[in-house]
Amino acid sequence: MEEKWISLNEFMRRNNIGYDEAIRLLNSGKIEYEKSESGRYRIKVGRQCKRYRKRKAYKGSCRAKSNYK
């Protein structure tokens, strides 16, 4: 999945969270975002971390990976 920017409303809709929770995540630094001059938020999504890519090499869930011998 490629990097993509979405609106704050779309981010809240995708994660089933409210406005206060979304703003708390943004302010804590857990989510990469930009704020425009007009006050709108753009949130970066879609970049996979290395850990996810390694896990994806195994078939099954994380639990199946930990039990793999």
PDB file of N, CA, C and O in Angstrom:
ATOM      1  N   MET A   1       0.853  -1.177   0.000  1.00  0.00           N
ATOM      2  CA  MET A   1       0.000   0.000   0.000  1.00  0.00           C
ATOM      3  C   MET A   1       0.897   1.237   0.000  1.00  0.00           C
ATOM      4  O   MET A   1       1.856   1.321   0.767  1.00  0.00           O
ATOM      5  N   GLU A   2       0.584   2.165  -0.843  1.00  0.00           N
ATOM      6  CA  GLU A   2       1.377   3.380  -0.946  1.00  0.00           C
ATOM      7  C   GLU A   2       0.947   4.416   0.090  1.00  0.00           C
ATOM      8  O   GLU A   2      -0.134   4.326   0.673  1.00  0.00           O
ATOM      9  N   GLU A   3       1.817   5.397   0.303  1.00  0.00           N
ATOM     10  CA  GLU A   3       1.487   6.476   1.233  1.00  0.00           C
ATOM     11  C   GLU A   3       0.368   7.319   0.644  1.00  0.00           C
ATOM     12  O   GLU A   3       0.297   7.523  -0.568  1.00  0.00           O
ATOM     13  N   LYS A   4      -0.496   7.799   1.509  1.00  0.00           N
ATOM     14  CA  LYS A   4      -1.665   8.551   1.065  1.00  0.00           C
ATOM     15  C   LYS A   4      -2.071   9.487   2.202  1.00  0.00           C
ATOM     16  O   LYS A   4      -1.827   9.187   3.370  1.00  0.00           O
ATOM     17  N   TRP A   5      -2.679  10.599   1.869  1.00  0.00           N
ATOM     18  CA  TRP A   5      -3.157  11.562   2.860  1.00  0.00           C
ATOM     19  C   TRP A   5      -4.681  11.524   2.885  1.00  0.00           C
ATOM     20  O   TRP A   5      -5.326  11.527   1.837  1.00  0.00           O
ATOM     21  N   ILE A   6      -5.251  11.489   4.087  1.00  0.00           N
ATOM     22  CA  ILE A   6      -6.704  11.503   4.230  1.00  0.00           C
ATOM     23  C   ILE A   6      -7.098  12.622   5.189  1.00  0.00           C
ATOM     24  O   ILE A   6      -6.257  13.157   5.910  1.00  0.00           O
ATOM     25  N   SER A   7      -8.364  12.963   5.190  1.00  0.00           N
ATOM     26  CA  SER A   7      -8.866  14.015   6.077  1.00  0.00           C
ATOM     27  C   SER A   7      -9.067  13.468   7.494  1.00  0.00           C
ATOM     28  O   SER A   7      -9.068  12.256   7.710  1.00  0.00           O
ATOM     29  N   LEU A   8      -9.230  14.360   8.427  1.00  0.00           N
ATOM     30  CA  LEU A   8      -9.485  13.962   9.812  1.00  0.00           C
ATOM     31  C   LEU A   8     -10.794  13.184   9.912  1.00  0.00           C
ATOM     32  O   LEU A   8     -10.875  12.197  10.643  1.00  0.00           O
ATOM     33  N   ASN A   9     -11.813  13.622   9.183  1.00  0.00           N
ATOM     34  CA  ASN A   9     -13.098  12.914   9.209  1.00  0.00           C
ATOM     35  C   ASN A   9     -12.967  11.486   8.705  1.00  0.00           C
ATOM     36  O   ASN A   9     -13.530  10.565   9.296  1.00  0.00           O
ATOM     37  N   GLU A  10     -12.229  11.293   7.618  1.00  0.00           N
ATOM     38  CA  GLU A  10     -12.033   9.946   7.079  1.00  0.00           C
ATOM     39  C   GLU A  10     -11.239   9.081   8.061  1.00  0.00           C
ATOM     40  O   GLU A  10     -11.532   7.897   8.223  1.00  0.00           O
ATOM     41  N   PHE A  11     -10.239   9.668   8.712  1.00  0.00           N
ATOM     42  CA  PHE A  11      -9.452   8.951   9.714  1.00  0.00           C
ATOM     43  C   PHE A  11     -10.333   8.491  10.875  1.00  0.00           C
ATOM     44  O   PHE A  11     -10.214   7.354  11.332  1.00  0.00           O
ATOM     45  N   MET A  12     -11.209   9.364  11.348  1.00  0.00           N
ATOM     46  CA  MET A  12     -12.118   9.007  12.443  1.00  0.00           C
ATOM     47  C   MET A  12     -13.086   7.913  11.999  1.00  0.00           C
ATOM     48  O   MET A  12     -13.380   6.994  12.764  1.00  0.00           O
ATOM     49  N   ARG A  13     -13.575   8.007  10.785  1.00  0.00           N
ATOM     50  CA  ARG A  13     -14.509   7.015  10.258  1.00  0.00           C
ATOM     51  C   ARG A  13     -13.848   5.643  10.138  1.00  0.00           C
ATOM     52  O   ARG A  13     -14.442   4.632  10.515  1.00  0.00           O
ATOM     53  N   ARG A  14     -12.623   5.605   9.615  1.00  0.00           N
ATOM     54  CA  ARG A  14     -11.911   4.332   9.432  1.00  0.00           C
ATOM     55  C   ARG A  14     -11.583   3.648  10.755  1.00  0.00           C
ATOM     56  O   ARG A  14     -11.607   2.421  10.847  1.00  0.00           O
ATOM     57  N   ASN A  15     -11.277   4.442  11.777  1.00  0.00           N
ATOM     58  CA  ASN A  15     -10.855   3.879  13.065  1.00  0.00           C
ATOM     59  C   ASN A  15     -11.959   3.834  14.106  1.00  0.00           C
ATOM     60  O   ASN A  15     -11.729   3.403  15.236  1.00  0.00           O
ATOM     61  N   ASN A  16     -13.158   4.274  13.737  1.00  0.00           N
ATOM     62  CA  ASN A  16     -14.308   4.281  14.655  1.00  0.00           C
ATOM     63  C   ASN A  16     -13.988   4.982  15.974  1.00  0.00           C
ATOM     64  O   ASN A  16     -14.239   4.452  17.057  1.00  0.00           O
ATOM     65  N   ILE A  17     -13.428   6.185  15.855  1.00  0.00           N
ATOM     66  CA  ILE A  17     -13.120   6.981  17.049  1.00  0.00           C
ATOM     67  C   ILE A  17     -13.757   8.351  16.888  1.00  0.00           C
ATOM     68  O   ILE A  17     -14.129   8.753  15.785  1.00  0.00           O
ATOM     69  N   GLY A  18     -13.876   9.053  17.985  1.00  0.00           N
ATOM     70  CA  GLY A  18     -14.450  10.388  17.974  1.00  0.00           C
ATOM     71  C   GLY A  18     -13.396  11.465  17.787  1.00  0.00           C
ATOM     72  O   GLY A  18     -12.200  11.184  17.705  1.00  0.00           O
ATOM     73  N   TYR A  19     -13.868  12.705  17.722  1.00  0.00           N
ATOM     74  CA  TYR A  19     -12.983  13.847  17.490  1.00  0.00           C
ATOM     75  C   TYR A  19     -11.953  13.995  18.598  1.00  0.00           C
ATOM     76  O   TYR A  19     -10.769  14.181  18.317  1.00  0.00           O
ATOM     77  N   ASP A  20     -12.381  13.916  19.847  1.00  0.00           N
ATOM     78  CA  ASP A  20     -11.451  14.104  20.969  1.00  0.00           C
ATOM     79  C   ASP A  20     -10.342  13.055  20.970  1.00  0.00           C
ATOM     80  O   ASP A  20      -9.181  13.378  21.221  1.00  0.00           O
ATOM     81  N   GLU A  21     -10.694  11.809  20.692  1.00  0.00           N
ATOM     82  CA  GLU A  21      -9.702  10.728  20.648  1.00  0.00           C
ATOM     83  C   GLU A  21      -8.728  10.938  19.485  1.00  0.00           C
ATOM     84  O   GLU A  21      -7.528  10.711  19.638  1.00  0.00           O
ATOM     85  N   ALA A  22      -9.230  11.366  18.335  1.00  0.00           N
ATOM     86  CA  ALA A  22      -8.378  11.607  17.170  1.00  0.00           C
ATOM     87  C   ALA A  22      -7.384  12.739  17.454  1.00  0.00           C
ATOM     88  O   ALA A  22      -6.198  12.613  17.148  1.00  0.00           O
ATOM     89  N   ILE A  23      -7.856  13.823  18.027  1.00  0.00           N
ATOM     90  CA  ILE A  23      -6.975  14.950  18.355  1.00  0.00           C
ATOM     91  C   ILE A  23      -5.930  14.529  19.392  1.00  0.00           C
ATOM     92  O   ILE A  23      -4.778  14.956  19.317  1.00  0.00           O
ATOM     93  N   ARG A  24      -6.326  13.698  20.356  1.00  0.00           N
ATOM     94  CA  ARG A  24      -5.380  13.213  21.363  1.00  0.00           C
ATOM     95  C   ARG A  24      -4.259  12.405  20.706  1.00  0.00           C
ATOM     96  O   ARG A  24      -3.091  12.550  21.069  1.00  0.00           O
ATOM     97  N   LEU A  25      -4.618  11.551  19.735  1.00  0.00           N
ATOM     98  CA  LEU A  25      -3.608  10.772  19.014  1.00  0.00           C
ATOM     99  C   LEU A  25      -2.669  11.678  18.217  1.00  0.00           C
ATOM    100  O   LEU A  25      -1.461  11.446  18.186  1.00  0.00           O
ATOM    101  N   LEU A  26      -3.217  12.698  17.583  1.00  0.00           N
ATOM    102  CA  LEU A  26      -2.390  13.628  16.815  1.00  0.00           C
ATOM    103  C   LEU A  26      -1.421  14.375  17.716  1.00  0.00           C
ATOM    104  O   LEU A  26      -0.242  14.510  17.387  1.00  0.00           O
ATOM    105  N   ASN A  27      -1.906  14.856  18.843  1.00  0.00           N
ATOM    106  CA  ASN A  27      -1.072  15.626  19.759  1.00  0.00           C
ATOM    107  C   ASN A  27      -0.020  14.780  20.462  1.00  0.00           C
ATOM    108  O   ASN A  27       1.015  15.300  20.881  1.00  0.00           O
ATOM    109  N   SER A  28      -0.274  13.477  20.597  1.00  0.00           N
ATOM    110  CA  SER A  28       0.694  12.604  21.265  1.00  0.00           C
ATOM    111  C   SER A  28       1.852  12.235  20.342  1.00  0.00           C
ATOM    112  O   SER A  28       2.867  11.715  20.806  1.00  0.00           O
ATOM    113  N   GLY A  29       1.715  12.496  19.040  1.00  0.00           N
ATOM    114  CA  GLY A  29       2.784  12.199  18.092  1.00  0.00           C
ATOM    115  C   GLY A  29       2.726  10.793  17.523  1.00  0.00           C
ATOM    116  O   GLY A  29       3.656  10.377  16.832  1.00  0.00           O
ATOM    117  N   LYS A  30       1.672  10.058  17.789  1.00  0.00           N
ATOM    118  CA  LYS A  30       1.556   8.686  17.287  1.00  0.00           C
ATOM    119  C   LYS A  30       1.133   8.653  15.824  1.00  0.00           C
ATOM    120  O   LYS A  30       1.336   7.649  15.141  1.00  0.00           O
ATOM    121  N   ILE A  31       0.558   9.726  15.347  1.00  0.00           N
ATOM    122  CA  ILE A  31       0.066   9.811  13.980  1.00  0.00           C
ATOM    123  C   ILE A  31       0.773  10.967  13.283  1.00  0.00           C
ATOM    124  O   ILE A  31       0.893  12.055  13.847  1.00  0.00           O
ATOM    125  N   GLU A  32       1.242  10.735  12.060  1.00  0.00           N
ATOM    126  CA  GLU A  32       1.888  11.800  11.297  1.00  0.00           C
ATOM    127  C   GLU A  32       0.816  12.611  10.587  1.00  0.00           C
ATOM    128  O   GLU A  32      -0.045  12.057   9.903  1.00  0.00           O
ATOM    129  N   TYR A  33       0.874  13.934  10.756  1.00  0.00           N
ATOM    130  CA  TYR A  33      -0.161  14.792  10.170  1.00  0.00           C
ATOM    131  C   TYR A  33       0.395  16.152   9.812  1.00  0.00           C
ATOM    132  O   TYR A  33       1.497  16.514  10.225  1.00  0.00           O
ATOM    133  N   GLU A  34      -0.372  16.904   9.043  1.00  0.00           N
ATOM    134  CA  GLU A  34      -0.099  18.308   8.722  1.00  0.00           C
ATOM    135  C   GLU A  34      -1.376  19.096   8.960  1.00  0.00           C
ATOM    136  O   GLU A  34      -2.481  18.589   8.763  1.00  0.00           O
ATOM    137  N   LYS A  35      -1.213  20.322   9.379  1.00  0.00           N
ATOM    138  CA  LYS A  35      -2.373  21.192   9.574  1.00  0.00           C
ATOM    139  C   LYS A  35      -2.250  22.364   8.609  1.00  0.00           C
ATOM    140  O   LYS A  35      -1.237  23.064   8.602  1.00  0.00           O
ATOM    141  N   SER A  36      -3.277  22.577   7.797  1.00  0.00           N
ATOM    142  CA  SER A  36      -3.244  23.641   6.804  1.00  0.00           C
ATOM    143  C   SER A  36      -3.486  25.000   7.458  1.00  0.00           C
ATOM    144  O   SER A  36      -3.830  25.084   8.637  1.00  0.00           O
ATOM    145  N   GLU A  37      -3.302  26.051   6.681  1.00  0.00           N
ATOM    146  CA  GLU A  37      -3.528  27.407   7.180  1.00  0.00           C
ATOM    147  C   GLU A  37      -4.984  27.621   7.585  1.00  0.00           C
ATOM    148  O   GLU A  37      -5.279  28.402   8.489  1.00  0.00           O
ATOM    149  N   SER A  38      -5.879  26.927   6.912  1.00  0.00           N
ATOM    150  CA  SER A  38      -7.304  27.074   7.217  1.00  0.00           C
ATOM    151  C   SER A  38      -7.725  26.239   8.435  1.00  0.00           C
ATOM    152  O   SER A  38      -8.878  26.304   8.861  1.00  0.00           O
ATOM    153  N   GLY A  39      -6.792  25.457   8.996  1.00  0.00           N
ATOM    154  CA  GLY A  39      -7.094  24.687  10.198  1.00  0.00           C
ATOM    155  C   GLY A  39      -7.519  23.254   9.955  1.00  0.00           C
ATOM    156  O   GLY A  39      -7.918  22.560  10.889  1.00  0.00           O
ATOM    157  N   ARG A  40      -7.438  22.800   8.710  1.00  0.00           N
ATOM    158  CA  ARG A  40      -7.814  21.415   8.404  1.00  0.00           C
ATOM    159  C   ARG A  40      -6.619  20.490   8.592  1.00  0.00           C
ATOM    160  O   ARG A  40      -5.472  20.870   8.359  1.00  0.00           O
ATOM    161  N   TYR A  41      -6.916  19.270   9.016  1.00  0.00           N
ATOM    162  CA  TYR A  41      -5.877  18.274   9.236  1.00  0.00           C
ATOM    163  C   TYR A  41      -5.783  17.335   8.048  1.00  0.00           C
ATOM    164  O   TYR A  41      -6.798  16.925   7.485  1.00  0.00           O
ATOM    165  N   ARG A  42      -4.551  16.996   7.667  1.00  0.00           N
ATOM    166  CA  ARG A  42      -4.271  15.943   6.682  1.00  0.00           C
ATOM    167  C   ARG A  42      -3.459  14.890   7.410  1.00  0.00           C
ATOM    168  O   ARG A  42      -2.454  15.214   8.042  1.00  0.00           O
ATOM    169  N   ILE A  43      -3.874  13.644   7.333  1.00  0.00           N
ATOM    170  CA  ILE A  43      -3.243  12.569   8.081  1.00  0.00           C
ATOM    171  C   ILE A  43      -2.635  11.578   7.102  1.00  0.00           C
ATOM    172  O   ILE A  43      -3.282  11.156   6.144  1.00  0.00           O
ATOM    173  N   LYS A  44      -1.372  11.208   7.357  1.00  0.00           N
ATOM    174  CA  LYS A  44      -0.669  10.270   6.478  1.00  0.00           C
ATOM    175  C   LYS A  44      -1.022   8.845   6.870  1.00  0.00           C
ATOM    176  O   LYS A  44      -0.965   8.483   8.046  1.00  0.00           O
ATOM    177  N   VAL A  45      -1.384   8.046   5.887  1.00  0.00           N
ATOM    178  CA  VAL A  45      -1.711   6.628   6.115  1.00  0.00           C
ATOM    179  C   VAL A  45      -1.085   5.792   5.006  1.00  0.00           C
ATOM    180  O   VAL A  45      -0.691   6.311   3.961  1.00  0.00           O
ATOM    181  N   GLY A  46      -1.000   4.482   5.256  1.00  0.00           N
ATOM    182  CA  GLY A  46      -0.625   3.559   4.206  1.00  0.00           C
ATOM    183  C   GLY A  46       0.801   3.068   4.216  1.00  0.00           C
ATOM    184  O   GLY A  46       1.112   2.134   3.478  1.00  0.00           O
ATOM    185  N   ARG A  47       1.681   3.638   5.004  1.00  0.00           N
ATOM    186  CA  ARG A  47       3.059   3.166   5.013  1.00  0.00           C
ATOM    187  C   ARG A  47       3.182   1.983   5.947  1.00  0.00           C
ATOM    188  O   ARG A  47       2.754   2.064   7.098  1.00  0.00           O
ATOM    189  N   GLN A  48       3.748   0.899   5.488  1.00  0.00           N
ATOM    190  CA  GLN A  48       3.891  -0.289   6.315  1.00  0.00           C
ATOM    191  C   GLN A  48       5.217  -0.236   7.050  1.00  0.00           C
ATOM    192  O   GLN A  48       6.229   0.197   6.499  1.00  0.00           O
ATOM    193  N   CYS A  49       5.204  -0.674   8.279  1.00  0.00           N
ATOM    194  CA  CYS A  49       6.440  -0.719   9.047  1.00  0.00           C
ATOM    195  C   CYS A  49       7.189  -2.013   8.714  1.00  0.00           C
ATOM    196  O   CYS A  49       6.603  -2.942   8.158  1.00  0.00           O
ATOM    197  N   LYS A  50       8.482  -2.078   9.052  1.00  0.00           N
ATOM    198  CA  LYS A  50       9.292  -3.255   8.758  1.00  0.00           C
ATOM    199  C   LYS A  50       8.743  -4.482   9.460  1.00  0.00           C
ATOM    200  O   LYS A  50       8.734  -5.571   8.886  1.00  0.00           O
ATOM    201  N   ARG A  51       8.293  -4.325  10.671  1.00  0.00           N
ATOM    202  CA  ARG A  51       7.770  -5.448  11.435  1.00  0.00           C
ATOM    203  C   ARG A  51       6.583  -6.095  10.720  1.00  0.00           C
ATOM    204  O   ARG A  51       6.457  -7.319  10.691  1.00  0.00           O
ATOM    205  N   TYR A  52       5.717  -5.263  10.146  1.00  0.00           N
ATOM    206  CA  TYR A  52       4.551  -5.778   9.426  1.00  0.00           C
ATOM    207  C   TYR A  52       4.986  -6.549   8.186  1.00  0.00           C
ATOM    208  O   TYR A  52       4.450  -7.619   7.899  1.00  0.00           O
ATOM    209  N   ARG A  53       5.958  -6.007   7.447  1.00  0.00           N
ATOM    210  CA  ARG A  53       6.411  -6.685   6.233  1.00  0.00           C
ATOM    211  C   ARG A  53       7.026  -8.030   6.560  1.00  0.00           C
ATOM    212  O   ARG A  53       6.813  -8.987   5.816  1.00  0.00           O
ATOM    213  N   LYS A  54       7.788  -8.144   7.652  1.00  0.00           N
ATOM    214  CA  LYS A  54       8.376  -9.422   8.051  1.00  0.00           C
ATOM    215  C   LYS A  54       7.277 -10.409   8.420  1.00  0.00           C
ATOM    216  O   LYS A  54       7.340 -11.580   8.047  1.00  0.00           O
ATOM    217  N   ARG A  55       6.275  -9.940   9.148  1.00  0.00           N
ATOM    218  CA  ARG A  55       5.181 -10.791   9.579  1.00  0.00           C
ATOM    219  C   ARG A  55       4.387 -11.279   8.376  1.00  0.00           C
ATOM    220  O   ARG A  55       3.869 -12.395   8.377  1.00  0.00           O
ATOM    221  N   LYS A  56       4.295 -10.449   7.362  1.00  0.00           N
ATOM    222  CA  LYS A  56       3.518 -10.789   6.187  1.00  0.00           C
ATOM    223  C   LYS A  56       4.143 -11.958   5.430  1.00  0.00           C
ATOM    224  O   LYS A  56       3.445 -12.647   4.686  1.00  0.00           O
ATOM    225  N   ALA A  57       5.441 -12.196   5.604  1.00  0.00           N
ATOM    226  CA  ALA A  57       6.119 -13.297   4.932  1.00  0.00           C
ATOM    227  C   ALA A  57       5.607 -14.645   5.422  1.00  0.00           C
ATOM    228  O   ALA A  57       5.627 -15.624   4.675  1.00  0.00           O
ATOM    229  N   TYR A  58       5.152 -14.706   6.658  1.00  0.00           N
ATOM    230  CA  TYR A  58       4.588 -15.935   7.211  1.00  0.00           C
ATOM    231  C   TYR A  58       3.116 -16.010   6.857  1.00  0.00           C
ATOM    232  O   TYR A  58       2.439 -14.985   6.784  1.00  0.00           O
ATOM    233  N   LYS A  59       2.622 -17.202   6.639  1.00  0.00           N
ATOM    234  CA  LYS A  59       1.190 -17.352   6.380  1.00  0.00           C
ATOM    235  C   LYS A  59       0.498 -17.546   7.715  1.00  0.00           C
ATOM    236  O   LYS A  59       0.976 -18.308   8.556  1.00  0.00           O
ATOM    237  N   GLY A  60      -0.596 -16.881   7.916  1.00  0.00           N
ATOM    238  CA  GLY A  60      -1.329 -16.995   9.162  1.00  0.00           C
ATOM    239  C   GLY A  60      -1.167 -15.750  10.019  1.00  0.00           C
ATOM    240  O   GLY A  60      -0.619 -14.739   9.579  1.00  0.00           O
ATOM    241  N   SER A  61      -1.638 -15.839  11.213  1.00  0.00           N
ATOM    242  CA  SER A  61      -1.623 -14.693  12.105  1.00  0.00           C
ATOM    243  C   SER A  61      -0.296 -14.600  12.852  1.00  0.00           C
ATOM    244  O   SER A  61       0.590 -15.436  12.675  1.00  0.00           O
ATOM    245  N   CYS A  62      -0.173 -13.579  13.681  1.00  0.00           N
ATOM    246  CA  CYS A  62       1.009 -13.412  14.521  1.00  0.00           C
ATOM    247  C   CYS A  62       1.153 -14.586  15.477  1.00  0.00           C
ATOM    248  O   CYS A  62       2.265 -15.034  15.756  1.00  0.00           O
ATOM    249  N   ARG A  63       0.050 -15.072  15.967  1.00  0.00           N
ATOM    250  CA  ARG A  63       0.072 -16.200  16.900  1.00  0.00           C
ATOM    251  C   ARG A  63       0.675 -17.418  16.210  1.00  0.00           C
ATOM    252  O   ARG A  63       1.457 -18.150  16.816  1.00  0.00           O
ATOM    253  N   ALA A  64       0.314 -17.641  14.940  1.00  0.00           N
ATOM    254  CA  ALA A  64       0.858 -18.768  14.195  1.00  0.00           C
ATOM    255  C   ALA A  64       2.373 -18.595  14.009  1.00  0.00           C
ATOM    256  O   ALA A  64       3.121 -19.573  14.033  1.00  0.00           O
ATOM    257  N   LYS A  65       2.812 -17.360  13.827  1.00  0.00           N
ATOM    258  CA  LYS A  65       4.239 -17.097  13.670  1.00  0.00           C
ATOM    259  C   LYS A  65       5.006 -17.438  14.936  1.00  0.00           C
ATOM    260  O   LYS A  65       6.084 -18.029  14.870  1.00  0.00           O
ATOM    261  N   SER A  66       4.461 -17.071  16.088  1.00  0.00           N
ATOM    262  CA  SER A  66       5.161 -17.316  17.349  1.00  0.00           C
ATOM    263  C   SER A  66       5.244 -18.790  17.670  1.00  0.00           C
ATOM    264  O   SER A  66       6.145 -19.217  18.392  1.00  0.00           O
ATOM    265  N   ASN A  67       4.311 -19.586  17.140  1.00  0.00           N
ATOM    266  CA  ASN A  67       4.330 -21.028  17.390  1.00  0.00           C
ATOM    267  C   ASN A  67       5.100 -21.786  16.307  1.00  0.00           C
ATOM    268  O   ASN A  67       5.249 -23.006  16.386  1.00  0.00           O
ATOM    269  N   TYR A  68       5.579 -21.070  15.311  1.00  0.00           N
ATOM    270  CA  TYR A  68       6.289 -21.691  14.199  1.00  0.00           C
ATOM    271  C   TYR A  68       7.622 -22.241  14.680  1.00  0.00           C
ATOM    272  O   TYR A  68       8.366 -21.546  15.372  1.00  0.00           O
ATOM    273  N   LYS A  69       7.933 -23.483  14.321  1.00  0.00           N
ATOM    274  CA  LYS A  69       9.211 -24.088  14.757  1.00  0.00           C
ATOM    275  C   LYS A  69      10.010 -24.541  13.566  1.00  0.00           C
ATOM    276  O   LYS A  69      11.109 -25.071  13.725  1.00  0.00           O
TER     277      LYS A  69
END
